[in-house]
């Protein structure tokens, strides 16, 4: 893949766009989409361990942004839906995988636990 001169500017523009989306989209929908991406990553990254780690890191960063303001915007979130999505995330992993991930520094698992503690 050839390196583009505009690469850094493009990445910066995409980051700004993502921040604006998170800021203005309905919170419940944002949480649902991001939790869904943690549970089931796109095939393009799921097959490559290094790409999957980077992808999960980006999704976790977005969830951190949303979770930081969750206390002030709790009324903007449909809690039963959010809790159902958290349950679906844990269910998709299974008990053995949760235990295995709990033994190491698994950012997605820690992030979802943090959502529950807020």
N, C-alpha and C positions, 0 to 999 in steps of 0.2 A: 504494500500500500504506500503510495507516494505521500510524503509529508507536505501539507499545505501551509503556505505562508500565513494564511488567515487562521490557522488552527487555534492558537491561544485566544484570539478575539472571539472565535466561534464558541469555544468552551465557556468563556466568560459570559457571552450573550445567552447561552443556554442555561447557565447557572442563574442569571438574573431572571430569565423567563420562568424557571422553576420556582424561584422564591416568590414571584408575583402570583403564580398559580396557587401556591400554598397559602398565600395571604388572602386571596380573594375567592377561592372555591369553597363550597360548603365543607365544613370540617369533617362531618361524618363521611362524606364521599371521599375526601382525601385520605382519611384513615383507612377506609375500606380498600381503596386502590393500593395503597402502600403495603398494607398487611397482606393483601393478595399477592403482591409481587414478592414479598418475603417467603410466603408459603409455596409459591409456584413461579420460579423465575422463568423468563423467556428462554426458549431452546437455544438461542444464539449464545447465551452466556452459561446456561446450565451444564453444557457439555465440557466446558473448560474451567477447571478449579480456580485458576488465578483470576479469570474474568468474573466468575461467580462471587468470589470474595470482594472484588472491587464493586460489583453491582450491589451486593448486600450492604457494603459500606455507604454507598450513595443513598440507598433507600433508608438506611438507619439515620443518616444525616437529615433527611427530609422528615422522618418521624420525630427526631429530636426537636426540630423546629416547631412542629405541631404540638408536641407534648409540653414544651416550655410554656406555651400560652394556654394550655388546657385548663388550668385552674381559673383563669380569667374568663374563658370562653366555654365553660362547661355547659351552659344553657344552649349553646349552638351545636352541641353534639347529641345525637340520639344514642344514649347510653346502652339501651338494650341491643341495638344494632352493633355498636362498637364491641360490647362484651361477647356477642355472638361471633363476631369476626375473630376476636382473640381466641375464643374457644375453638373455632375452625382451624386457626393456625396451629394451636397445640395438638388438636386431633390429627391434622395432616402430618405432624412429625411422629406421633406415636410415643408411648412411654419410654421405650428403649432409647430412641433418638434424643429425647429430652434429657434423659439421664446422661447419655454420652456427651451431649453438648454442654451440659451443666458442669462436667469435669474440666472442660477447657474454656478458653475465653471466647465464647460465641456471642458476637455482637447482636445478631438478630434476636436470639433468645433473651438476652439481657434487656434489649429494648422493649420487647413485648411485656416482659415482667415489670419494667419501669412504668409502662402505660397503666398497668393494673394498680400500681402503688400511688399514682397521682391522685 
